[in-house]
Amino acid sequence: MFLKMRPLLFFIALVFLLSSCSEYQKVLKEDNIKNKYDMAEKLYNEEDYRRAQRLYEQIAPKYAGKPQGERVMFFFADTYFKNGDYYLSGYQFERFVKSYPKSDKIQEATFLGAKSYYELSPRYSLDQTDTEKALAKLQIFINTYPESEYFEEANTMAKELTAKKEKKQIEIAKQFNKLGKFNYPILVSAITALDNFISDNPGSIYREEALYYKIEATTSLALNSTENRKKERLEDAQESYNTLMRYFPESKFKKKADDLVAKVQEELGQYETASK
């Protein structure tokens, strides 16, 4: 019975779809703003965000300054977000926040504007301009609305973006470290980059890694230094090891760090022998 009805059901669905498309095209082309508004609301509620967006785009300027303008502008911005057009959703939500600072939707709009930039943040190896923007906007939201229902999600996103920025910084420092094995003066840049990372990101999840790679860099630089700088640099390498052990006594890098410091201590022992 059902199999016999399938062609009929398909035909009814097709007629309904064509009718819906025909009605949409008619409203899209006409000048009646109220009809466009009602159709946009209907399509938005049906999660047909792409078609709703075209109608909101047409009517948004017409409703500027009118009671419905706030609602139109919010849903217009949200259609961009729902469609994954995050550059424009970020821009439109910023416009909404500036235009309607006392709106009941201000928290949600501020959050979604920040989330738009979060969605634009690229992988850590690329330029992090959008990551910086997202972090700044998320921080504003977190500071302004600590009781918001979106607070936990905003905090989670901010932590993720912070870790991404830190990952980029630590990878740059590690690259300097790697290049320094073939060009020892570059190790000075590696140490500077690692020092900056450690001081700028005291709570970073990459802090242990940075402290270990500083041991690698300072040890390699010391062992390949001229005699007039060698002792001082060996002592720096020893201090780098001590710092890692002070903060991370059970470090996952302990075996490698122990092997490196053994070489440092062997070299330092020669200075002590010579001074006796």
Backbone hydrogen bonds in HBPLUS format (Angstrom, degrees):
<---DONOR---> <-ACCEPTOR-->    atom                        ^
c    i                          cat <-CA-CA->   ^        H-A-AA   ^      H-
h    n   atom  resd res      DA  || num        DHA   H-A  angle D-A-AA Bond
n    s   type  num  typ     dist DA aas  dist angle  dist       angle   num
A0005-MET N   A0001-MET O   3.12 MM   4  6.45 140.4  2.29 141.1 152.1     1
A0005-MET N   A0002-PHE O   3.03 MM   3  5.06 123.5  2.36  94.5 109.5     2
A0006-ARG N   A0002-PHE O   3.05 MM   4  6.25 126.6  2.34 145.5 159.3     3
A0008-LEU N   A0005-MET O   2.98 MM   3  5.24 116.0  2.40 105.2 121.3     4
A0009-LEU N   A0005-MET O   2.87 MM   4  6.15 161.4  1.91 161.8 168.1     5
A0010-PHE N   A0006-ARG O   2.89 MM   4  6.06 160.7  1.93 155.8 161.2     6
A0011-PHE N   A0007-PRO O   2.94 MM   4  6.10 152.8  2.01 141.0 148.5     7
A0012-ILE N   A0008-LEU O   2.92 MM   4  6.22 157.0  1.97 150.8 156.7     8
A0013-ALA N   A0009-LEU O   2.96 MM   4  6.17 161.6  2.00 149.2 154.1     9
A0014-LEU N   A0010-PHE O   2.89 MM   4  6.10 154.2  1.95 146.4 153.9    10
A0015-VAL N   A0011-PHE O   2.92 MM   4  6.16 158.5  1.97 148.8 154.3    11
A0016-PHE N   A0012-ILE O   2.95 MM   4  6.17 157.7  2.00 147.7 153.9    12
A0017-LEU N   A0013-ALA O   2.88 MM   4  6.10 156.7  1.94 147.3 153.7    13
A0018-LEU N   A0014-LEU O   2.90 MM   4  6.11 166.3  1.92 153.2 156.5    14
A0019-SER N   A0015-VAL O   2.88 MM   4  5.99 152.3  1.96 143.3 151.7    15
A0020-SER N   A0016-PHE O   2.85 MM   4  6.04 154.1  1.92 144.9 152.2    16
A0021-CYS N   A0017-LEU O   2.88 MM   4  6.15 160.7  1.92 151.3 156.4    17
A0022-SER N   A0018-LEU O   2.84 MM   4  5.97 156.1  1.90 143.4 150.7    18
A0023-GLU N   A0019-SER O   2.90 MM   4  6.10 157.5  1.95 147.7 153.4    19
A0024-TYR N   A0020-SER O   2.92 MM   4  6.13 159.1  1.96 148.0 154.1    20
A0025-GLN N   A0021-CYS O   2.89 MM   4  6.11 165.7  1.91 153.0 156.2    21
A0026-LYS N   A0022-SER O   3.01 MM   4  6.17 151.3  2.10 143.0 151.0    22
A0027-VAL N   A0023-GLU O   2.99 MM   4  6.27 164.0  2.02 152.9 156.1    23
A0028-LEU N   A0024-TYR O   2.83 MM   4  5.98 158.1  1.88 152.6 159.7    24
A0029-LYS N   A0025-GLN O   3.16 MM   4  6.27 144.1  2.30 139.1 146.2    25
A0030-GLU N   A0026-LYS O   3.11 MM   4  6.26 133.7  2.33 142.5 154.7    26
A0036-LYS N   A0032-ASN O   3.20 MM   4  6.52 156.2  2.26 146.9 153.6    27
A0037-TYR N   A0033-ILE O   2.86 MM   4  6.12 157.4  1.91 151.9 158.3    28
A0038-ASP N   A0034-LYS O   2.93 MM   4  6.19 167.0  1.95 154.8 157.4    29
A0039-MET N   A0035-ASN O   2.93 MM   4  6.06 160.8  1.97 148.0 153.6    30
A0040-ALA N   A0036-LYS O   2.81 MM   4  5.96 157.7  1.86 149.3 155.8    31
A0041-GLU N   A0037-TYR O   2.99 MM   4  6.24 161.5  2.03 152.2 156.6    32
A0042-LYS N   A0038-ASP O   2.99 MM   4  6.18 160.3  2.03 145.9 151.7    33
A0043-LEU N   A0039-MET O   2.90 MM   4  6.10 166.7  1.91 154.6 157.6    34
A0044-TYR N   A0040-ALA O   2.88 MM   4  6.01 156.5  1.94 147.6 154.7    35
A0045-ASN N   A0041-GLU O   2.95 MM   4  6.15 164.0  1.98 151.9 155.6    36
A0046-GLU N   A0042-LYS O   3.05 MM   4  6.28 133.7  2.28 138.6 151.4    37
A0048-ASP N   A0043-LEU O   2.81 MM   5  5.05 158.6  1.86 161.5 155.2    38
A0047-GLU N   A0044-TYR O   2.92 MM   3  4.96 156.4  1.98 107.0 112.5    39
A0052-ALA N   A0048-ASP O   3.10 MM   4  6.24 159.8  2.14 151.3 157.5    40
A0053-GLN N   A0049-TYR O   2.88 MM   4  5.86 150.5  1.96 139.2 146.4    41
A0055-LEU N   A0051-ARG O   3.42 MM   4  6.79 152.7  2.50 145.5 151.7    42
A0056-TYR N   A0052-ALA O   2.91 MM   4  6.21 165.4  1.93 158.8 163.3    43
A0057-GLU N   A0053-GLN O   2.86 MM   4  5.96 153.5  1.93 148.2 155.6    44
A0058-GLN N   A0054-ARG O   3.30 MM   4  6.50 143.1  2.45 131.3 139.5    45
A0058-GLN N   A0055-LEU O   3.05 MM   3  5.14 122.3  2.40  96.3 110.6    46
A0059-ILE N   A0055-LEU O   3.04 MM   4  6.36 155.5  2.10 152.6 159.1    47
A0060-ALA N   A0056-TYR O   2.83 MM   4  5.60 147.7  1.93 152.6 157.0    48
A0062-LYS N   A0059-ILE O   2.90 MM   3  5.13 122.9  2.23 105.5 121.5    49
A0063-TYR N   A0059-ILE O   3.12 MM   4  6.41 137.2  2.31 154.8 167.3    50
A0063-TYR N   A0060-ALA O   3.21 MM   3  5.39 136.4  2.41 102.0 113.2    51
A0066-LYS N   A0063-TYR O   2.96 MM   3  5.24 164.5  1.99 132.6 133.8    52
A0069-GLY N   A0066-LYS O   2.87 MM   3  5.16 150.6  1.96 111.8 121.6    53
A0072-VAL N   A0068-GLN O   2.96 MM   4  6.18 170.3  1.96 163.5 166.6    54
A0073-MET N   A0069-GLY O   2.90 MM   4  5.96 164.2  1.93 150.0 154.5    55
A0074-PHE N   A0070-GLU O   3.07 MM   4  6.24 156.0  2.13 147.0 153.1    56
A0075-PHE N   A0071-ARG O   3.06 MM   4  6.27 177.6  2.06 158.3 158.9    57
A0076-PHE N   A0072-VAL O   2.86 MM   4  5.89 147.5  1.97 145.6 155.6    58
A0077-ALA N   A0073-MET O   3.08 MM   4  6.21 162.1  2.11 140.9 145.0    59
A0078-ASP N   A0074-PHE O   2.90 MM   4  6.18 154.8  1.96 146.9 155.0    60
A0079-THR N   A0075-PHE O   2.91 MM   4  6.09 140.5  2.07 141.5 150.0    61
A0080-TYR N   A0077-ALA O   3.17 MM   3  5.47 124.8  2.49 101.1 113.9    62
A0081-PHE N   A0077-ALA O   3.24 MM   4  6.67 154.6  2.31 143.9 151.0    63
A0082-LYS N   A0078-ASP O   2.79 MM   4  6.02 167.8  1.80 156.0 158.8    64
A0083-ASN N   A0079-THR O   2.93 MM   4  5.99 141.5  2.08 138.7 148.7    65
A0085-ASP N   A0080-TYR O   2.88 MM   5  5.08 151.9  1.96 160.6 155.8    66
A0084-GLY N   A0081-PHE O   3.00 MM   3  5.13 157.3  2.05 105.3 112.4    67
A0089-SER N   A0085-ASP O   3.00 MM   4  6.23 152.5  2.07 148.0 156.8    68
A0090-GLY N   A0086-TYR O   2.94 MM   4  5.84 160.0  1.98 139.5 144.7    69
A0091-TYR N   A0087-TYR O   3.14 MM   4  6.36 157.4  2.19 141.4 147.7    70
A0092-GLN N   A0088-LEU O   2.84 MM   4  5.97 163.9  1.86 149.5 153.9    71
A0093-PHE N   A0089-SER O   2.87 MM   4  5.94 158.0  1.92 149.0 154.6    72
A0094-GLU N   A0090-GLY O   3.09 MM   4  6.20 149.3  2.18 140.0 148.2    73
A0095-ARG N   A0091-TYR O   3.05 MM   4  6.38 152.6  2.13 144.9 152.3    74
A0096-PHE N   A0092-GLN O   2.95 MM   4  6.22 153.7  2.02 142.9 150.2    75
A0097-VAL N   A0093-PHE O   2.96 MM   4  6.20 162.8  1.99 149.6 153.0    76
A0098-LYS N   A0094-GLU O   3.08 MM   4  6.32 157.9  2.13 148.1 153.6    77
A0099-SER N   A0095-ARG O   2.86 MM   4  5.99 150.1  1.95 147.7 156.8    78
A0100-TYR N   A0096-PHE O   2.77 MM   4  5.79 153.8  1.84 157.3 162.7    79
A0103-SER N   A0100-TYR O   3.12 MM   3  5.34 165.7  2.14 117.9 118.8    80
A0106-ILE N   A0103-SER O   3.20 MM   3  5.21 162.8  2.23 108.9 109.6    81
A0109-ALA N   A0105-LYS O   2.86 MM   4  5.99 163.3  1.89 160.3 165.7    82
A0110-THR N   A0106-ILE O   2.90 MM   4  5.98 160.7  1.93 147.5 152.8    83
A0111-PHE N   A0107-GLN O   2.91 MM   4  6.11 161.6  1.94 151.6 157.1    84
A0112-LEU N   A0108-GLU O   2.82 MM   4  5.99 166.8  1.84 152.1 155.9    85
A0113-GLY N   A0109-ALA O   2.88 MM   4  5.95 148.9  1.98 143.6 152.1    86
A0114-ALA N   A0110-THR O   3.10 MM   4  6.33 158.0  2.15 144.0 149.3    87
A0115-LYS N   A0111-PHE O   2.80 MM   4  6.06 156.5  1.85 150.0 157.9    88
A0116-SER N   A0112-LEU O   2.88 MM   4  5.98 138.6  2.05 136.7 146.5    89
A0118-TYR N   A0114-ALA O   3.03 MM   4  6.38 148.5  2.13 143.1 152.9    90
A0119-GLU N   A0115-LYS O   2.88 MM   4  6.16 154.5  1.95 149.4 154.5    91
A0120-LEU N   A0116-SER O   3.22 MM   4  6.52 129.9  2.48 133.0 146.1    92
A0120-LEU N   A0117-TYR O   3.05 MM   3  4.91 130.6  2.30  91.8 105.8    93
A0121-SER N   A0118-TYR O   3.13 MM   3  5.27 149.4  2.23 102.1 111.2    94
A0126-LEU N   A0123-ARG O   3.05 MM   3  5.96 170.3  2.06 132.5 135.5    95
A0132-GLU N   A0128-GLN O   2.93 MM   4  6.24 154.5  2.00 152.7 158.7    96
A0133-LYS N   A0129-THR O   3.03 MM   4  6.38 157.3  2.09 147.8 154.0    97
A0134-ALA N   A0130-ASP O   2.90 MM   4  6.06 163.6  1.92 145.7 150.4    98
A0135-LEU N   A0131-THR O   2.89 MM   4  6.10 162.1  1.92 150.8 155.7    99
A0136-ALA N   A0132-GLU O   2.98 MM   4  6.17 160.8  2.02 149.2 154.2   100
A0137-LYS N   A0133-LYS O   2.97 MM   4  6.22 161.9  2.01 153.2 158.0   101
A0138-LEU N   A0134-ALA O   2.79 MM   4  5.94 158.3  1.84 152.8 159.5   102
A0139-GLN N   A0135-LEU O   2.87 MM   4  5.96 154.5  1.93 145.3 152.3   103
A0140-ILE N   A0136-ALA O   3.07 MM   4  6.33 152.8  2.15 141.7 148.6   104
A0141-PHE N   A0137-LYS O   3.04 MM   4  6.28 159.8  2.08 144.8 150.2   105
A0142-ILE N   A0138-LEU O   2.83 MM   4  6.07 164.7  1.85 153.0 157.1   106
A0143-ASN N   A0139-GLN O   2.90 MM   4  6.03 160.0  1.94 148.6 153.9   107
A0144-THR N   A0140-ILE O   2.90 MM   4  5.96 148.4  2.00 145.4 154.3   108
A0145-TYR N   A0141-PHE O   2.81 MM   4  5.76 161.4  1.85 157.2 160.8   109
A0148-SER N   A0145-TYR O   3.12 MM   3  5.29 166.8  2.13 113.8 116.6   110
A0151-PHE N   A0148-SER O   3.13 MM   3  5.14 165.1  2.16 106.1 109.8   111
A0154-ALA N   A0150-TYR O   2.93 MM   4  6.10 161.3  1.97 157.2 163.2   112
A0155-ASN N   A0151-PHE O   2.85 MM   4  6.08 156.7  1.91 153.8 160.5   113
A0156-THR N   A0152-GLU O   2.95 MM   4  6.15 157.2  2.00 147.4 153.3   114
A0157-MET N   A0153-GLU O   2.98 MM   4  6.21 160.4  2.02 149.8 154.7   115
A0158-ALA N   A0154-ALA O   2.94 MM   4  6.14 156.4  1.99 147.1 153.8   116
A0159-LYS N   A0155-ASN O   3.01 MM   4  6.25 157.0  2.07 148.3 153.8   117
A0160-GLU N   A0156-THR O   3.03 MM   4  6.29 156.6  2.09 146.2 152.7   118
A0161-LEU N   A0157-MET O   2.95 MM   4  6.20 159.9  1.99 152.9 157.6   119
A0162-THR N   A0158-ALA O   2.91 MM   4  6.06 154.1  1.98 146.2 153.8   120
A0163-ALA N   A0159-LYS O   2.96 MM   4  6.16 159.4  2.00 147.8 153.0   121
A0164-LYS N   A0160-GLU O   3.01 MM   4  6.28 144.0  2.15 138.6 148.8   122
A0165-LYS N   A0161-LEU O   2.98 MM   4  6.30 158.6  2.03 150.6 154.8   123
A0166-GLU N   A0162-THR O   2.96 MM   4  6.22 161.5  2.00 150.4 155.9   124
A0167-LYS N   A0163-ALA O   2.83 MM   4  5.99 147.3  1.93 141.6 151.0   125
A0168-LYS N   A0164-LYS O   3.09 MM   4  6.41 155.0  2.16 147.5 152.8   126
A0169-GLN N   A0165-LYS O   3.08 MM   4  6.44 160.1  2.13 148.9 154.1   127
A0170-ILE N   A0166-GLU O   2.87 MM   4  6.10 165.9  1.89 156.2 159.5   128
A0171-GLU N   A0167-LYS O   2.97 MM   4  6.05 154.6  2.04 146.3 153.3   129
A0172-ILE N   A0168-LYS O   3.06 MM   4  6.30 149.5  2.16 146.2 153.9   130
A0173-ALA N   A0169-GLN O   3.09 MM   4  6.40 160.8  2.13 148.4 153.3   131
A0174-LYS N   A0170-ILE O   2.89 MM   4  6.12 154.6  1.95 145.7 153.1   132
A0175-GLN N   A0171-GLU O   2.92 MM   4  6.08 144.6  2.05 138.9 148.3   133
A0176-PHE N   A0172-ILE O   3.04 MM   4  6.40 155.4  2.10 149.7 155.3   134
A0177-ASN N   A0173-ALA O   3.02 MM   4  6.30 154.0  2.09 143.3 150.9   135
A0178-LYS N   A0174-LYS O   2.86 MM   4  6.17 151.5  1.95 146.2 153.3   136
A0179-LEU N   A0175-GLN O   2.91 MM   4  6.17 165.5  1.94 154.6 158.0   137
A0180-GLY N   A0176-PHE O   2.87 MM   4  6.00 142.4  2.02 143.6 154.6   138
A0181-LYS N   A0178-LYS O   3.23 MM   3  5.64 155.6  2.29 106.9 113.7   139
A0182-PHE N   A0179-LEU O   3.04 MM   3  5.72 158.9  2.08 116.6 122.9   140
A0183-ASN N   A0179-LEU O   3.09 MM   4  6.27 129.8  2.35 137.4 151.1   141
A0186-ILE N   A0183-ASN O   2.92 MM   3  5.88 153.0  2.00 134.3 140.4   142
A0187-LEU N   A0184-TYR O   2.90 MM   3  5.45 153.2  1.97 117.3 125.5   143
A0188-VAL N   A0185-PRO O   3.10 MM   3  5.74 153.3  2.18 113.2 119.7   144
A0189-SER N   A0186-ILE O   2.96 MM   3  5.26 121.3  2.31 103.5 117.4   145
A0190-ALA N   A0186-ILE O   3.06 MM   4  6.48 150.1  2.15 145.5 154.8   146
A0191-ILE N   A0187-LEU O   2.89 MM   4  6.14 160.2  1.93 149.5 153.4   147
A0192-THR N   A0188-VAL O   3.00 MM   4  6.23 158.7  2.04 145.5 151.6   148
A0193-ALA N   A0189-SER O   2.89 MM   4  6.06 162.3  1.92 148.8 153.6   149
A0194-LEU N   A0190-ALA O   2.91 MM   4  6.13 156.6  1.97 148.8 155.4   150
A0195-ASP N   A0191-ILE O   2.82 MM   4  6.00 158.6  1.86 149.7 155.9   151
A0196-ASN N   A0192-THR O   2.91 MM   4  6.12 160.8  1.95 150.2 155.4   152
A0197-PHE N   A0193-ALA O   2.97 MM   4  6.16 155.7  2.03 142.2 149.2   153
A0198-ILE N   A0194-LEU O   2.92 MM   4  6.11 165.7  1.94 152.4 155.8   154
A0199-SER N   A0195-ASP O   3.00 MM   4  6.19 161.7  2.04 150.9 155.5   155
A0200-ASP N   A0196-ASN O   2.86 MM   4  5.86 153.2  1.93 147.1 155.0   156
A0201-ASN N   A0197-PHE O   2.93 MM   4  5.80 139.2  2.10 146.9 155.1   157
A0204-SER N   A0201-ASN O   3.15 MM   3  5.29 167.1  2.16 118.3 118.5   158
A0207-ARG N   A0204-SER O   3.27 MM   3  5.23 163.8  2.30 106.3 107.0   159
A0210-ALA N   A0206-TYR O   2.92 MM   4  6.18 157.8  1.97 154.0 160.4   160
A0211-LEU N   A0207-ARG O   2.94 MM   4  6.21 160.4  1.98 155.0 159.8   161
A0212-TYR N   A0208-GLU O   3.02 MM   4  6.31 153.7  2.09 147.1 154.3   162
A0213-TYR N   A0209-GLU O   2.96 MM   4  6.23 168.0  1.98 155.1 157.9   163
A0214-LYS N   A0210-ALA O   2.99 MM   4  6.17 136.8  2.18 141.2 152.7   164
A0215-ILE N   A0211-LEU O   3.31 MM   4  6.64 143.3  2.45 136.7 144.9   165
A0215-ILE N   A0212-TYR O   2.88 MM   3  5.14 123.7  2.20 102.0 116.8   166
A0216-GLU N   A0212-TYR O   3.10 MM   4  6.59 154.8  2.17 149.6 156.5   167
A0217-ALA N   A0213-TYR O   2.95 MM   4  6.16 164.4  1.97 144.6 148.4   168
A0218-THR N   A0214-LYS O   2.85 MM   4  5.95 172.1  1.85 152.9 155.5   169
A0219-THR N   A0215-ILE O   2.90 MM   4  5.84 156.7  1.95 146.9 153.8   170
A0220-SER N   A0216-GLU O   2.99 MM   4  6.08 168.0  2.01 149.0 152.8   171
A0221-LEU N   A0217-ALA O   2.96 MM   4  6.08 160.6  2.00 148.1 154.0   172
A0222-ALA N   A0218-THR O   2.93 MM   4  5.97 157.3  1.98 140.3 146.9   173
A0223-LEU N   A0219-THR O   2.93 MM   4  6.09 171.0  1.93 159.3 161.0   174
A0225-SER N   A0222-ALA O   3.21 MM   3  5.17 165.4  2.23 112.5 111.2   175
A0229-ARG N   A0226-THR O   3.07 MM   3  5.72 155.4  2.14 119.0 125.9   176
A0230-LYS N   A0226-THR O   3.03 MM   4  5.89 128.2  2.30 150.0 164.4   177
A0233-ARG N   A0229-ARG O   3.12 MM   4  6.26 157.9  2.18 153.1 159.8   178
A0234-LEU N   A0230-LYS O   2.83 MM   4  6.06 148.4  1.93 153.7 163.4   179
A0235-GLU N   A0231-LYS O   3.00 MM   4  6.28 155.1  2.07 150.8 156.9   180
A0236-ASP N   A0232-GLU O   3.07 MM   4  6.40 143.5  2.21 137.5 147.8   181
A0237-ALA N   A0233-ARG O   2.98 MM   4  6.25 152.3  2.05 143.0 149.8   182
A0238-GLN N   A0234-LEU O   2.93 MM   4  6.24 153.5  2.00 146.7 154.0   183
A0239-GLU N   A0235-GLU O   2.95 MM   4  6.17 155.6  2.01 144.2 150.7   184
A0240-SER N   A0236-ASP O   2.89 MM   4  6.18 144.2  2.02 143.1 153.4   185
A0241-TYR N   A0237-ALA O   3.06 MM   4  6.36 153.1  2.13 145.6 152.0   186
A0242-ASN N   A0238-GLN O   2.95 MM   4  6.28 158.7  2.00 148.1 154.2   187
A0243-THR N   A0239-GLU O   2.94 MM   4  6.15 150.7  2.03 144.4 151.6   188
A0244-LEU N   A0240-SER O   3.18 MM   4  6.47 161.3  2.21 147.6 151.2   189
A0245-MET N   A0241-TYR O   3.06 MM   4  6.35 166.3  2.08 156.3 159.8   190
A0246-ARG N   A0242-ASN O   2.86 MM   4  6.01 141.2  2.01 141.8 152.9   191
A0247-TYR N   A0243-THR O   3.14 MM   4  6.39 159.8  2.18 153.6 156.5   192
A0248-PHE N   A0244-LEU O   2.68 MM   4  5.57 153.0  1.75 152.2 161.7   193
A0251-SER N   A0248-PHE O   2.98 MM   3  4.96 141.5  2.13 124.5 119.1   194
A0254-LYS N   A0251-SER O   3.11 MM   3  5.12 162.4  2.14 109.9 111.2   195
A0257-ALA N   A0253-PHE O   2.83 MM   4  5.98 164.7  1.86 162.6 167.8   196
A0258-ASP N   A0254-LYS O   2.73 MM   4  5.88 157.0  1.78 154.1 160.0   197
A0259-ASP N   A0255-LYS O   3.08 MM   4  6.33 155.3  2.14 146.2 152.2   198
A0260-LEU N   A0256-LYS O   3.06 MM   4  6.36 154.5  2.13 147.7 154.4   199
A0261-VAL N   A0257-ALA O   2.93 MM   4  6.16 167.1  1.94 155.3 158.6   200
A0262-ALA N   A0258-ASP O   3.01 MM   4  6.08 141.3  2.16 141.1 151.0   201
A0263-LYS N   A0260-LEU O   3.11 MM   3  5.43 125.3  2.42 102.8 115.2   202
A0264-VAL N   A0260-LEU O   3.18 MM   4  6.58 153.5  2.26 144.1 151.9   203
A0265-GLN N   A0261-VAL O   2.80 MM   4  5.99 164.9  1.82 153.5 156.6   204
A0266-GLU N   A0262-ALA O   2.99 MM   4  6.12 146.8  2.10 139.3 148.3   205
A0267-GLU N   A0263-LYS O   3.11 MM   4  6.35 157.6  2.16 145.4 150.3   206
A0268-LEU N   A0264-VAL O   2.89 MM   4  6.18 160.1  1.93 151.9 158.2   207
A0269-GLY N   A0265-GLN O   2.84 MM   4  5.91 144.3  1.97 138.6 148.0   208
A0270-GLN N   A0267-GLU O   3.16 MM   3  5.41 135.8  2.36 100.7 111.8   209
A0271-TYR N   A0268-LEU O   3.07 MM   3  5.31 128.8  2.35 101.8 114.6   210
A0272-GLU N   A0268-LEU O   3.21 MM   4  6.64 152.0  2.29 147.0 154.8   211
A0273-THR N   A0269-GLY O   2.96 MM   4  6.21 155.0  2.03 146.6 153.2   212
A0274-ALA N   A0270-GLN O   2.98 MM   4  6.11 154.5  2.05 139.5 146.5   213
A0275-SER N   A0271-TYR O   3.07 MM   4  6.24 136.4  2.27 138.3 148.8   214
A0276-LYS N   A0273-THR O   3.29 MM   3  5.51 154.6  2.36 103.5 110.7   215
